[in-house]
Amino acid sequence: MATENETERLKLKMVVEKEPDFATMRDSIELRHGLIFIFATISFFNLLNWIIKSYGPPKSLKEEEWKWRNLYVSWVHALITSVWVILSMLLYPEMFSGLLQHINYMTYFCVCFGTGYFFYDMQDLILNNRLFAMWEVVLHHIAVASMFYYNVHIRAHIGFSIVALSVEVNSLFLHWRKLLQMVKTPYDSPKYLIIKYINLSTFVAFRGVPLSMITYCCFVWRHKVSMMYYIGICLSMFVMDVLNVILLSRLFKSDILRSSKGGPSSICSTLRRDCASFNGYSTNGHVVHNNGNHISNSIKESVKKEN
């Protein structure tokens, strides 16, 4: 037993000697500040929820008031977090060379903000009896919030958490897309098409890449973290990877295969119609304009036939 304790103390001494800057930065961060920030974040989103509820949803969404309000709050969270994460990466690029050791108050509070939001959203789901109806969201929040809170508590792995929070860049457009759907925005409108394709591209860049990176690190960094953290992060990433495969398949089915039941050629036809809408004319049979002028009847007829 004495030998094992001496070995542990030796390992700890070696880590401190190897990473003196991390030890200094970690000691400069107070846990109580993180906990206060988490509670402040929960209070902020409760206040935001109350304000949005006071104004009410669009008239067409009276029956989906809670869903619209919850999604709007999630969109605000994604917007703030996206800006925060991108700024953190630009200001502190050195975090990528030490994802486990990096820490300062800007990045630490960013993780606290994300943790507070997930706690708030769980509270909102519970108060509105949505736990079972939205089990995927609940599972996601448990997986993410538990690991974020653990990182906040031990004041480590903050760079790792920032990479995970970069997923919110995609969530910003994912929620935006859903809000457009809820207010009945036409699928072939330029506004919807822009958000649709930004959402799909950011899904790969800010959801697929970061989660793949973290999953890879789970295999190569086993010796750098405790067994409890290793088990926790592996379980969390398993849940996240499965949920994101499901999400991607749903997005592809909804936004790419919609009205494309004829196979690859129909998918190309859908993309052509999307490009047509970008260029200024609609493919739904309505009167269309291009650079402010009516297009010819022959073009309108050909567009109608394509539909």
C-alpha positions in Angstrom: 0.0 0.0 0.0 2.8 2.4 0.9 4.5 1.7 -2.4 1.4 2.4 -4.4 0.9 5.7 -2.5 4.5 6.7 -3.2 4.0 5.8 -6.9 0.9 8.0 -7.1 2.7 11.0 -5.4 5.6 10.5 -7.8 3.2 10.6 -10.8 1.5 13.7 -9.5 4.9 15.4 -8.9 5.9 14.6 -12.5 2.7 16.1 -13.9 3.1 19.3 -11.9 6.8 19.6 -12.9 5.9 18.9 -16.6 3.0 21.3 -16.7 3.9 24.2 -14.3 1.8 26.7 -16.3 -1.3 24.6 -16.0 -0.9 24.2 -12.3 -0.6 28.0 -11.9 -3.5 28.7 -14.2 -5.7 26.1 -12.5 -5.0 27.5 -9.1 -6.0 30.9 -10.3 -9.5 29.7 -11.1 -11.9 29.4 -8.2 -14.6 26.8 -8.3 -17.1 29.0 -6.5 -16.9 31.5 -9.4 -17.8 28.7 -11.7 -20.7 27.5 -9.6 -22.0 31.1 -9.3 -21.8 31.5 -13.1 -23.7 28.3 -13.6 -26.6 29.5 -11.3 -26.5 32.9 -13.0 -26.8 31.2 -16.4 -29.8 29.2 -15.2 -31.4 32.4 -13.9 -30.6 34.2 -17.2 -32.4 31.6 -19.3 -35.4 31.4 -16.9 -35.7 35.2 -17.4 -35.3 34.9 -21.1 -38.0 32.2 -21.1 -40.3 34.5 -19.2 -39.8 37.4 -21.5 -40.4 35.2 -24.6 -43.5 33.7 -23.0 -44.8 37.3 -22.2 -44.6 38.3 -25.8 -46.1 35.0 -27.0 -45.5 33.1 -30.2 -46.8 34.0 -33.7 -50.6 33.6 -34.0 -50.2 30.5 -36.1 -48.2 28.7 -33.3 -50.6 29.2 -30.4 -51.0 25.4 -30.1 -47.2 24.9 -30.2 -46.3 27.7 -27.8 -44.0 25.7 -25.5 -42.1 24.1 -28.4 -41.6 27.4 -30.1 -40.5 29.1 -26.9 -38.1 26.2 -26.0 -36.6 26.3 -29.4 -36.2 30.0 -29.4 -34.3 29.9 -26.1 -32.1 27.1 -27.5 -31.4 29.3 -30.5 -30.3 32.2 -28.3 -28.0 29.8 -26.3 -26.5 28.5 -29.6 -25.9 32.1 -30.8 -24.1 33.3 -27.7 -22.1 30.1 -27.3 -21.1 30.1 -31.0 -19.7 33.6 -30.7 -18.0 32.8 -27.4 -16.4 29.6 -28.7 -15.1 31.1 -31.9 -13.6 34.1 -30.0 -12.0 31.7 -27.6 -10.4 29.7 -30.4 -9.1 32.8 -32.1 -7.8 34.4 -28.9 -6.2 31.3 -27.5 -5.1 29.0 -30.3 -2.6 27.5 -27.9 -5.4 25.5 -26.4 -5.2 23.0 -29.3 -1.8 21.9 -28.2 -3.0 21.3 -24.7 -6.7 20.5 -24.7 -6.6 18.8 -21.3 -4.4 21.4 -19.6 -5.7 24.7 -21.1 -7.7 26.9 -18.7 -8.5 30.6 -18.2 -11.6 32.5 -17.0 -12.9 33.2 -20.5 -12.9 29.6 -21.6 -13.8 28.3 -18.1 -16.9 30.5 -18.0 -17.9 29.5 -21.5 -18.1 25.9 -20.3 -20.0 27.1 -17.2 -22.5 28.8 -19.5 -23.0 25.7 -21.5 -23.4 23.6 -18.3 -26.0 26.1 -16.9 -28.0 26.0 -20.1 -28.3 22.2 -20.2 -29.4 22.2 -16.5 -32.0 24.9 -17.4 -33.3 23.0 -20.4 -33.6 19.8 -18.3 -35.6 21.8 -15.7 -37.8 23.2 -18.5 -38.5 19.6 -19.9 -39.4 18.4 -16.4 -41.7 21.3 -15.6 -43.5 20.8 -18.9 -43.8 17.0 -18.7 -41.6 16.4 -21.8 -39.1 13.9 -20.4 -40.4 10.9 -22.2 -41.7 12.7 -25.3 -38.3 14.1 -25.9 -36.1 11.3 -24.7 -33.3 12.0 -27.3 -32.9 15.5 -25.9 -32.9 14.3 -22.3 -30.3 11.6 -23.1 -28.1 14.2 -24.9 -28.3 16.7 -22.0 -27.5 14.0 -19.4 -24.4 12.9 -21.4 -23.2 16.4 -22.0 -24.1 18.2 -18.8 -22.5 15.5 -16.6 -19.1 15.7 -18.3 -19.2 19.5 -18.5 -20.0 19.8 -14.8 -17.2 17.3 -14.0 -14.7 19.4 -16.0 -16.0 22.6 -14.3 -15.6 21.0 -10.9 -12.1 19.7 -11.3 -11.1 22.8 -13.3 -9.5 20.7 -16.1 -10.1 19.5 -19.7 -11.6 22.9 -20.5 -10.0 23.1 -24.0 -11.6 19.7 -24.6 -15.0 21.1 -23.6 -14.5 24.1 -25.9 -14.1 21.8 -28.8 -17.2 20.0 -27.8 -19.1 23.3 -27.5 -18.2 24.2 -31.1 -21.1 21.9 -32.0 -23.3 24.8 -31.1 -22.2 26.6 -34.3 -24.2 24.0 -36.1 -27.0 24.0 -33.6 -27.5 27.7 -34.3 -28.5 26.9 -37.9 -30.3 23.7 -37.0 -32.6 25.6 -34.6 -33.0 28.4 -37.1 -34.1 25.9 -39.8 -36.7 24.5 -37.4 -38.0 27.9 -36.5 -38.5 28.7 -40.2 -40.4 25.4 -40.6 -42.7 26.2 -37.7 -43.7 29.6 -39.2 -44.4 27.7 -42.6 -41.6 29.2 -44.6 -41.7 27.6 -48.1 -39.0 25.0 -48.5 -38.0 26.5 -51.9 -37.7 30.1 -50.6 -34.2 31.6 -50.7 -34.2 32.2 -46.9 -34.9 28.5 -46.2 -32.5 27.3 -48.8 -29.6 29.4 -47.4 -30.2 28.2 -43.9 -30.6 24.6 -45.1 -27.3 24.4 -46.9 -25.4 26.3 -44.2 -26.9 23.9 -41.6 -25.7 20.8 -43.7 -22.2 22.2 -44.2 -21.8 23.3 -40.5 -23.0 19.8 -39.5 -19.9 18.4 -41.1 -17.5 21.1 -40.0 -18.7 21.9 -36.5 -20.5 18.7 -35.5 -18.9 15.8 -37.4 -15.3 17.0 -37.1 -15.2 17.9 -33.4 -17.1 14.8 -32.3 -14.8 12.6 -34.4 -11.8 14.3 -32.9 -13.1 13.7 -29.3 -13.9 10.1 -30.1 -10.4 9.6 -31.5 -8.9 11.1 -28.3 -10.9 8.7 -26.2 -8.7 5.9 -27.7 -5.3 7.7 -27.6 -5.5 9.7 -24.4 -6.6 6.9 -22.0 -3.4 7.2 -20.0 -3.8 11.0 -19.5 -7.1 10.9 -17.6 -8.6 9.0 -14.6 -10.5 5.8 -15.1 -13.8 7.5 -13.9 -13.4 10.3 -16.4 -12.5 7.8 -19.2 -15.6 5.7 -18.6 -17.8 8.8 -18.5 -16.4 10.4 -21.7 -16.6 7.1 -23.5 -20.3 6.6 -22.5 -21.1 10.2 -23.4 -19.4 10.0 -26.8 -21.2 6.8 -27.6 -24.5 8.5 -26.9 -23.5 11.6 -28.9 -22.2 9.7 -31.9 -25.3 7.5 -32.1 -27.7 10.5 -31.8 -25.8 12.5 -34.4 -25.9 9.7 -36.9 -29.7 9.6 -36.4 -29.9 13.4 -36.7 -27.9 13.4 -39.9 -30.1 10.8 -41.5 -33.2 12.8 -40.6 -31.7 16.0 -42.0 -30.8 14.2 -45.2 -34.2 12.6 -45.5 -36.0 15.9 -44.8 -33.8 18.4 -46.8 -32.3 16.4 -49.6 -34.7 13.5 -50.3 -37.8 15.6 -49.9 -39.7 15.3 -53.2 -36.8 13.2 -54.5 -38.3 9.7 -54.4 -37.0 8.9 -57.8 -33.4 8.2 -56.7 -30.2 10.0 -57.6 -31.6 11.7 -60.7 -34.4 13.2 -58.6 -31.9 14.4 -56.0 -30.1 16.3 -58.9 -33.5 17.7 -59.9 -34.1 18.9 -56.4 -30.7 20.6 -56.3 -31.5 22.3 -59.7 -34.7 23.6 -58.3 -32.9 24.9 -55.3 -30.4 26.7 -57.5 -33.3 28.1 -59.5 -34.8 29.6 -56.4 -31.5 31.2 -55.5 -31.4 32.8 -58.9 -34.7 34.5 -58.4 -37.4 32.3 -59.7 -39.8 30.0 -57.9 -40.5 26.4 -58.8 -43.9 26.2 -57.2 -45.9 27.5 -60.2 -46.3 31.1 -58.9 -45.4 34.3 -60.8 -41.6 34.7 -60.7 -39.1 37.5 -61.1 -35.4 37.6 -62.1 -33.6 40.9 -61.6 -36.9 42.6 -61.3 -38.3 41.4 -64.7 -41.0 38.7 -65.4 -39.6 35.7 -67.1 -41.1 34.5 -70.3 -44.1 32.2 -70.4 -42.1 29.4 -72.0 -39.7 29.3 -69.1 -42.6 29.3 -66.6 -44.2 26.4 -68.5 -40.9 24.4 -68.5 -40.5 25.0 -64.8 -44.1 23.8 -64.2 -43.4 20.7 -66.2 -40.3 19.9 -64.1 -42.5 20.0 -61.0 
